[in-house]
Amino acid sequence: MIGATKQGTAVEMASVTIDVHFDFVCPWCLIGKRNLDAAVNRFATLVPDVSVKVRWHSHQLLPDIPVGGVPYQAFYVARLGSANAVAARRAQVQEAARAAGVQLAFDRIEVMPNTRAAHRLVSWAGTTSAGFQPATLIDRLFTAYFMDGEDIGDPDTLQRIGLACGLDATGLAEHLGAPRRDDDVCLPLSSQAEDVRGVPHFVFNSALSLSGAYSAGAIVEAMLRSIGEKR
């Protein structure tokens, strides 16, 4: 970003670009997003002359889940070994979620979906709708899944959510109804993707990284460090 001094000389103003790698079936990603939202607001108060840009990147944790999904509760019992192990893990996640102002409703979720279609929808919306803010759609998809228990792998669910977020009805229907080739399975990846081992994963100004659902305070600190490095 370019600004000007009182003498009229152009100077480069500081900015923070945050790349966020996420998946919709990861509750820690929802927690991380809410903490990021709080951090960006806090940062704007602390350093009002520094611009912030957030870029969202798909990172499927379970790409081999069938297109129609699998039973959610049974999936986690098999994954963690027992119902008690699942309950313990969820209690841990719920505690972190409450601290971020989120109330998760695991008991409402019936389907563990393949998230490819949801990620494709975000990518399509960002490239076809002028001025569209992906964060709005991303947050609505997270809410639909973790709070309302909706199947975000279902095209009808995605269409309803897309319309509620203001996407063009005709274009949305064409996108969701378009046949997919067998080789049309990969999502667009960022140049940082090979360094991502888990999500949420945050990269600040392409240099400083945080992996995990860090607190808003920790994210603000990383943002401040990133502009310190640039300066």
C-alpha atoms as one frame of an Amber mdcrd trajectory, in Angstrom:
protein
   0.000   0.000   0.000   1.300   3.461  -0.899   0.704   6.561   1.168   2.121
  10.071   1.237   4.001  12.174   3.759   3.103  15.787   4.510   5.749  16.808
   1.976   4.021  14.717  -0.705   6.669  11.980  -0.883   5.250   8.532  -1.489
   6.026   5.970   1.211   5.144   2.329   1.629   2.662   1.734   4.437   2.836
  -1.393   6.574   0.372  -4.206   5.990  -0.314  -7.714   7.215  -1.379 -10.535
   4.923  -2.627 -13.621   6.740  -2.928 -16.888   4.842  -5.299 -19.292   6.598
  -5.363 -23.002   5.749  -8.507 -24.740   6.995 -11.082 -27.493   6.600 -14.784
 -27.344   7.408 -14.913 -30.565   9.461 -12.214 -29.374  11.868 -13.735 -27.735
  14.975 -10.344 -26.223  15.779 -10.573 -24.334  12.469 -13.864 -22.748  13.514
 -12.328 -21.838  16.873  -9.262 -20.479  15.087 -11.421 -18.391  12.759 -13.333
 -16.799  15.615 -10.070 -16.055  17.427  -8.681 -14.592  14.209 -11.743 -12.364
  13.827 -11.241 -11.079  17.374  -7.518 -10.607  16.759  -8.057  -8.566  13.578
 -10.475  -6.274  15.421  -8.058  -5.862  18.320  -5.144  -5.230  15.953  -7.110
  -2.506  14.157  -7.482  -0.707  17.471  -3.822  -1.087  18.390  -2.371  -0.237
  14.971  -5.058   1.581  12.965  -2.676   2.659  10.193  -1.782  -0.910   9.193
  -4.021  -2.740   6.716  -4.910  -6.408   7.124  -5.750  -8.877   4.355  -6.887
 -12.448   5.034  -6.589 -15.120   2.341  -8.337 -18.473   2.777  -6.897 -21.764
   1.519  -8.605 -25.156   1.361  -6.891 -28.067   3.074  -8.933 -31.264   3.073
  -8.148 -33.439   6.070 -10.209 -36.407   4.866 -10.234 -36.357   1.054 -11.088
 -40.060   0.837 -14.461 -39.731   2.565 -17.163 -40.842   0.056 -19.043 -38.074
  -1.711 -22.209 -38.923   0.220 -20.376 -38.896   3.549 -20.305 -41.496   6.324
 -22.089 -41.729   9.715 -20.468 -39.101  11.942 -20.676 -40.698  15.375 -19.543
 -44.134  14.182 -16.656 -42.522  12.284 -15.222 -40.955  15.431 -15.692 -44.022
  17.604 -13.727 -46.017  15.030 -11.115 -43.269  14.736 -10.518 -42.758  18.471
 -11.209 -46.282  19.672 -14.147 -45.895  22.038 -17.134 -43.740  22.932 -15.321
 -42.630  26.091 -12.348 -41.427  24.062 -14.693 -39.475  21.802 -16.413 -37.869
  24.796 -13.062 -36.863  26.308 -11.868 -35.304  23.061 -15.113 -33.400  22.598
 -14.956 -32.043  26.144 -11.501 -30.655  25.364 -12.714 -29.052  22.155 -15.843
 -27.647  23.812 -13.739 -25.925  26.471 -11.630 -24.178  23.827 -14.750 -23.349
  21.818 -16.487 -21.685  24.754 -13.423 -19.526  25.346 -13.782 -18.350  21.733
 -17.510 -17.690  22.137 -18.582 -20.798  20.211 -21.098 -23.430  21.320 -20.558
 -26.619  19.313 -23.434 -29.073  18.868 -21.732 -32.394  18.160 -24.916 -34.271
  19.034 -26.719 -32.702  16.059 -24.180 -33.867  13.475 -25.198 -37.015  11.626
 -22.884 -37.017   8.617 -19.113 -36.738   8.260 -19.092 -35.157   4.776 -16.520
 -34.957   2.064 -15.757 -31.210   2.121 -14.527 -30.911  -1.468 -17.815 -29.441
  -2.733 -17.922 -26.876   0.095 -14.352 -25.791  -0.628 -15.099 -25.614  -4.350
 -18.093 -23.405  -3.603 -15.914 -20.941  -1.680 -13.346 -20.919  -4.490 -16.025
 -20.411  -7.162 -17.736 -17.626  -5.212 -14.460 -15.791  -4.737 -13.599 -15.851
  -8.426 -17.033 -15.134  -9.950 -18.691 -12.676  -7.554 -17.149  -9.208  -7.616
 -16.439  -7.886  -4.144 -17.537 -11.110  -2.474 -16.013 -11.732   0.966 -15.186
 -15.455   1.332 -15.125 -15.174   5.126 -18.895 -14.666   5.172 -19.575 -17.921
   3.334 -16.898 -19.795   5.279 -18.385 -18.733   8.601 -21.883 -19.701   7.470
 -20.687 -23.166   6.407 -18.943 -23.670   9.749 -22.099 -22.623  11.582 -24.281
 -24.899   9.468 -22.107 -27.890  10.263 -21.018 -27.468  13.867 -24.030 -25.660
  15.302 -26.964 -26.717  13.125 -25.761 -30.221  12.245 -26.350 -29.751   8.515
 -24.717 -31.917   5.857 -22.414 -29.462   4.066 -21.517 -32.117   1.519 -25.086
 -32.065   0.203 -25.622 -29.847  -2.888 -29.057 -28.715  -1.697 -27.571 -27.531
   1.598 -24.769 -25.718  -0.229 -27.261 -24.068  -2.564 -29.397 -22.807   0.309
 -26.370 -21.445   2.150 -24.963 -19.851  -1.008 -28.237 -18.088  -1.705 -28.423
 -16.855   1.891 -24.953 -15.357   1.407 -26.081 -13.446  -1.669 -24.607 -15.590
  -4.450 -26.211 -15.410  -7.884 -28.956 -18.048  -8.062 -28.413 -19.022 -11.693
 -24.655 -19.219 -11.483 -24.843 -21.096  -8.190 -27.212 -23.700  -9.611 -24.978
 -24.161 -12.657 -21.872 -24.525 -10.484 -23.412 -27.076  -8.131 -25.073 -28.990
 -10.968 -22.040 -29.167 -13.255 -20.776 -32.735 -13.780 -17.293 -33.446 -12.443
 -14.728 -35.405 -14.409 -12.897 -38.238 -12.687  -9.692 -36.191 -12.776 -11.428
 -33.085 -11.447 -10.674 -33.937  -7.842  -7.989 -31.505  -6.737  -8.604 -28.201
  -5.043  -6.400 -25.187  -5.818  -3.442 -25.203  -3.444  -1.393 -22.309  -2.159
   2.379 -22.163  -2.527   2.551 -22.818   1.233   0.502 -26.038   1.123   3.444
 -28.426   1.344   4.445 -26.876   4.678   0.997 -27.405   6.218   0.883 -30.460
   8.480  -2.352 -29.625  10.279  -5.101 -27.025  10.391  -5.826 -24.318  11.239
  -2.501 -23.054   9.942  -1.771 -19.327   9.778   1.046 -17.657   7.833   1.749
 -13.962   8.456   3.369 -11.970   5.641   4.656 -15.228   4.107   7.177 -15.573
   6.912   5.834 -16.223  10.408   3.608 -19.283  10.988   1.260 -20.532  13.693
  -0.239 -24.005  13.508  -3.234 -24.656  15.741  -6.163 -22.781  17.275  -4.164
 -20.061  18.987  -5.791 -17.442  21.171  -6.679 -14.012  19.824  -3.856 -12.547
  21.880  -1.280 -14.895  20.348  -2.524 -14.047  16.864  -2.269 -10.309  17.568
   1.307 -10.841  18.791   2.161 -12.678  15.571   0.656  -9.856  13.528   2.721
  -7.279  15.406   5.878  -9.353  14.951   5.211  -9.678  11.235   5.103  -5.919
  10.678   8.142  -5.515  12.894  10.021  -7.857  10.584   8.836  -5.963   7.521
   9.903  -2.643   8.957
